[in-house]
Amino acid sequence: MTNKSLRVVCLFGTGIIFDKTLSVLLENEVNVVGVVNANKHKRGIDFSYLKIAGKKYGYVQVFLQILGRIYYKILNNKKDREIFNQIYNEDEIQSILKNYSFQSFQTDDYGNPETMEFIKSLQPDLLLVHTGYWVGKKVRNIVNGRVIAGHPGITPDYRGVHSPFWAIFNGEPEKVGYTVFWLDSGVDTGDILFQSTVPIDEGDSYFTLSWKGMVGIAENQAKIIKEIEKGSEPESRKVGEVDEKTNYTHPTLFQYLKYRKMQKGVS
């Protein structure tokens, strides 16, 4: 039986959420040799996203999405922060990370030449992705497509942004969950490696449900990597043709008002 330790490079965003994913992987003895942290934000805002979204959905729609986010934060920020601090205990996470050694690299694009050279220099067997940014074909080809990703939603029914919100909004709370999959060229369309639901507890919001899903993703990504190291290729389920309507975007103010009434009935 094979027991090769896979060399894993993580493609992450920046912040404590991604540090938590890393800590889960390391505690589960995943051989993380490098971490690439990407950040496109300027003064806390991803202007490139706003420009693309405005052209795709219309600037009125984007404005209503911003209003929805502001209204959400006014009502939920304090309660969410309490749950966030329970899941993402910074002292605990940093105490784990300091016990491990790995190389790190900061970028605004995984596909730029310097970033790709860094990844190649680490000779990875596998890439592991937790990010809101695009991972292009040239990056995926570094490991011949062996890229494991995750999404805090049940794919392919709920892809894109804020899947717990849309599952509840559509009257399908049983589809609040998360998915681990092989990353491909689509948005959360890869062959499914693992899927599970997340129970909706009193006090949960669609953000807290996503955070819980992210932790579940990391735990199961680690399990899958350890299976591969033992010589067991994980079974995957092909997704097939995907309806573009299942690729959701940010909710507007009016959609959030409707959602608040619906979540009260399921939590």
C-alpha positions as CSV (number, residue, x, y, z in Angstrom):
1,M,0.0,0.0,0.0
2,T,1.3,3.5,-1.0
3,N,1.9,6.0,1.8
4,K,3.4,8.8,-0.1
5,S,3.1,12.2,1.5
6,L,1.6,14.5,-1.1
7,R,3.1,18.0,-1.6
8,V,0.2,20.4,-1.3
9,V,0.1,24.1,-2.3
10,C,-2.9,26.0,-1.1
11,L,-4.4,28.9,-3.1
12,F,-6.2,31.1,-0.6
13,G,-7.6,34.5,0.0
14,T,-6.4,36.6,2.9
15,G,-7.7,36.7,6.5
16,I,-8.6,34.5,9.5
17,I,-11.1,32.5,7.5
18,F,-8.3,31.1,5.3
19,D,-6.0,30.7,8.2
20,K,-8.7,28.5,9.8
21,T,-8.8,26.3,6.7
22,L,-5.0,26.0,6.8
23,S,-5.0,25.1,10.5
24,V,-7.5,22.3,9.9
25,L,-5.4,20.9,7.1
26,L,-2.2,21.0,9.1
27,E,-3.8,19.5,12.2
28,N,-5.0,16.6,10.0
29,E,-1.3,16.1,8.8
30,V,-1.7,17.4,5.3
31,N,1.8,18.2,4.0
32,V,1.3,21.8,3.1
33,V,4.5,23.0,1.5
34,G,3.3,26.4,0.3
35,V,0.5,28.9,0.6
36,V,-0.4,31.6,-2.0
37,N,-2.6,34.4,-0.6
38,A,-4.4,36.5,-3.2
39,N,-6.0,39.9,-2.6
40,K,-7.5,42.2,-5.2
41,H,-9.0,44.6,-2.8
42,K,-8.1,48.3,-2.7
43,R,-9.2,50.2,0.5
44,G,-11.3,47.1,1.4
45,I,-13.2,47.1,-1.9
46,D,-12.8,44.8,-4.9
47,F,-13.4,47.4,-7.6
48,S,-12.7,44.9,-10.4
49,Y,-15.8,42.8,-9.2
50,L,-18.0,45.9,-9.0
51,K,-17.1,46.8,-12.6
52,I,-17.7,43.3,-13.9
53,A,-21.0,43.0,-11.9
54,G,-22.2,46.4,-13.1
55,K,-21.8,45.4,-16.7
56,K,-23.3,42.0,-16.3
57,Y,-26.3,42.7,-14.0
58,G,-26.7,46.5,-14.3
59,Y,-25.6,49.1,-11.9
60,V,-29.1,49.5,-10.3
61,Q,-28.9,45.8,-9.4
62,V,-25.5,46.2,-7.9
63,F,-26.7,49.3,-5.9
64,L,-29.6,47.3,-4.5
65,Q,-27.1,44.5,-3.6
66,I,-25.0,47.0,-1.7
67,L,-28.1,48.4,0.1
68,G,-29.0,44.8,1.1
69,R,-25.5,44.2,2.5
70,I,-25.7,47.4,4.5
71,Y,-29.1,46.6,5.9
72,Y,-27.9,43.0,6.7
73,K,-24.9,44.3,8.7
74,I,-27.1,46.7,10.7
75,L,-29.4,43.9,11.8
76,N,-27.0,40.9,12.1
77,N,-23.4,42.1,12.6
78,K,-23.3,41.8,16.4
79,K,-24.9,38.3,16.5
80,D,-22.8,37.1,13.5
81,R,-19.6,38.4,15.2
82,E,-20.3,36.2,18.3
83,I,-20.6,33.1,16.1
84,F,-17.7,34.1,14.0
85,N,-15.4,34.4,17.0
86,Q,-16.4,31.0,18.2
87,I,-15.6,29.4,14.8
88,Y,-12.6,31.5,14.1
89,N,-10.8,31.8,17.4
90,E,-7.7,33.8,16.3
91,D,-5.5,32.9,19.3
92,E,-6.2,29.2,18.8
93,I,-5.7,29.3,15.0
94,Q,-2.4,31.2,15.3
95,S,-1.1,28.8,18.0
96,I,-1.6,26.0,15.6
97,L,0.0,27.7,12.6
98,K,3.2,28.7,14.5
99,N,4.0,25.0,14.9
100,Y,4.3,24.4,11.2
101,S,6.7,25.5,8.5
102,F,5.7,26.3,4.9
103,Q,6.6,28.9,2.2
104,S,4.2,31.7,1.5
105,F,3.6,34.1,-1.4
106,Q,1.3,37.2,-1.7
107,T,-0.3,38.0,-5.1
108,D,-3.3,39.7,-6.7
109,D,-3.5,37.0,-9.4
110,Y,-2.7,33.3,-9.2
111,G,-2.0,33.3,-12.9
112,N,0.7,36.0,-13.1
113,P,4.2,34.7,-14.0
114,E,5.8,35.3,-10.6
115,T,3.1,33.5,-8.8
116,M,3.1,30.6,-11.2
117,E,6.9,30.3,-10.8
118,F,6.6,30.2,-7.0
119,I,4.0,27.4,-7.3
120,K,6.1,25.4,-9.7
121,S,9.2,25.8,-7.6
122,L,7.5,23.9,-4.8
123,Q,6.9,20.9,-7.1
124,P,3.3,20.3,-5.8
125,D,1.4,17.0,-6.4
126,L,-1.9,18.7,-5.7
127,L,-3.4,22.2,-5.4
128,L,-6.0,23.0,-2.7
129,V,-8.3,26.0,-3.3
130,H,-10.2,28.1,-0.9
131,T,-10.7,31.5,-2.6
132,G,-13.2,33.8,-4.3
133,Y,-10.7,34.4,-7.1
134,W,-10.4,32.6,-10.4
135,V,-7.9,29.8,-10.8
136,G,-7.2,29.6,-14.5
137,K,-6.2,26.6,-16.7
138,K,-2.5,27.4,-16.8
139,V,-2.4,27.2,-13.0
140,R,-4.5,24.0,-12.9
141,N,-2.2,22.5,-15.4
142,I,0.8,22.8,-13.1
143,V,-0.6,19.7,-11.3
144,N,-2.3,18.2,-14.4
145,G,-5.7,19.3,-13.1
146,R,-5.3,17.7,-9.6
147,V,-7.0,20.6,-7.9
148,I,-9.3,20.1,-5.0
149,A,-11.8,22.9,-4.2
150,G,-14.9,23.4,-2.1
151,H,-18.0,25.4,-2.0
152,P,-20.3,26.2,1.0
153,G,-23.4,25.1,-1.0
154,I,-24.9,22.0,-2.5
155,T,-23.7,21.9,-6.1
156,P,-24.8,21.9,-8.8
157,D,-28.1,23.3,-7.5
158,Y,-26.5,26.1,-5.6
159,R,-23.4,27.6,-7.0
160,G,-21.8,31.1,-6.9
161,V,-22.4,33.5,-4.0
162,H,-24.3,32.9,-0.6
163,S,-25.7,29.5,-1.3
164,P,-27.3,29.1,2.1
165,F,-29.3,32.4,1.4
166,W,-30.6,31.1,-1.9
167,A,-31.5,27.6,-0.6
168,I,-33.6,29.2,2.2
169,F,-35.0,31.9,-0.1
170,N,-36.1,29.2,-2.6
171,G,-37.8,27.2,0.1
172,E,-35.1,24.4,0.1
173,P,-33.5,24.6,3.6
174,E,-32.6,20.9,3.2
175,K,-30.1,22.0,0.6
176,V,-28.0,24.2,3.0
177,G,-24.6,22.4,3.0
178,Y,-21.3,22.2,1.4
179,T,-19.4,20.4,-1.4
180,V,-15.8,19.2,-2.0
181,F,-15.0,18.8,-5.7
182,W,-12.3,18.6,-8.4
183,L,-11.9,22.1,-9.7
184,D,-12.6,22.6,-13.4
185,S,-13.2,25.5,-15.7
186,G,-16.7,26.3,-14.5
187,V,-18.1,28.0,-11.4
188,D,-18.5,25.2,-8.8
189,T,-19.2,22.6,-11.5
190,G,-16.4,20.1,-10.9
191,D,-17.0,16.4,-10.2
192,I,-18.2,15.9,-6.6
193,L,-15.9,14.2,-4.1
194,F,-18.0,14.8,-1.0
195,Q,-21.2,16.5,0.0
196,S,-23.0,17.1,3.3
197,T,-25.8,19.3,4.8
198,V,-25.4,21.8,7.6
199,P,-28.1,22.0,10.2
200,I,-29.8,25.4,10.7
201,D,-29.7,26.4,14.4
202,E,-31.4,29.2,16.1
203,G,-29.3,32.4,15.6
204,D,-27.8,31.2,12.4
205,S,-27.6,33.5,9.4
206,Y,-26.7,32.7,5.9
207,F,-23.2,33.9,6.7
208,T,-22.8,31.7,9.8
209,L,-24.1,28.7,7.8
210,S,-21.4,29.4,5.1
211,W,-18.7,29.6,7.8
212,K,-19.7,26.3,9.3
213,G,-19.7,24.8,5.7
214,M,-16.2,26.1,5.1
215,V,-14.9,24.2,8.2
216,G,-16.6,21.1,7.0
217,I,-15.0,21.5,3.6
218,A,-11.5,21.7,5.1
219,E,-12.0,18.7,7.3
220,N,-13.2,16.6,4.4
221,Q,-10.5,17.9,2.0
222,A,-8.0,16.7,4.5
223,K,-9.6,13.2,4.7
224,I,-9.6,12.9,0.9
225,I,-5.9,13.9,0.6
226,K,-5.0,11.3,3.3
227,E,-7.0,8.6,1.3
228,I,-5.0,9.5,-1.8
229,E,-1.8,9.2,0.1
230,K,-2.8,5.6,1.0
231,G,-3.2,4.8,-2.6
232,S,-7.0,5.0,-2.7
233,E,-8.2,7.2,-5.5
234,P,-11.4,8.9,-4.2
235,E,-14.7,8.2,-5.9
236,S,-16.3,11.2,-7.6
237,R,-19.7,11.9,-9.0
238,K,-19.9,13.6,-12.4
239,V,-22.1,16.7,-12.4
240,G,-23.0,16.7,-16.1
241,E,-24.7,19.7,-17.8
242,V,-25.3,22.6,-15.4
243,D,-28.1,25.1,-15.5
244,E,-26.7,28.7,-15.6
245,K,-29.6,29.7,-13.3
246,T,-28.0,27.9,-10.4
247,N,-25.1,30.3,-10.4
248,Y,-26.4,32.8,-7.9
249,T,-25.1,36.3,-7.2
250,H,-25.5,38.7,-4.2
251,P,-29.0,39.3,-2.9
252,T,-30.7,42.7,-3.2
253,L,-32.3,44.6,-0.4
254,F,-35.8,43.4,-1.4
255,Q,-34.7,39.8,-1.7
256,Y,-33.1,40.1,1.8
257,L,-36.3,41.4,3.3
258,K,-38.2,38.3,1.9
259,Y,-35.4,36.0,3.1
260,R,-35.7,37.2,6.7
261,K,-39.3,36.1,6.9
262,M,-38.4,32.7,5.4
263,Q,-35.5,31.9,7.7
264,K,-37.6,32.5,10.8
265,G,-39.6,29.5,9.7
266,V,-36.6,27.1,9.5
267,S,-34.4,28.1,12.5
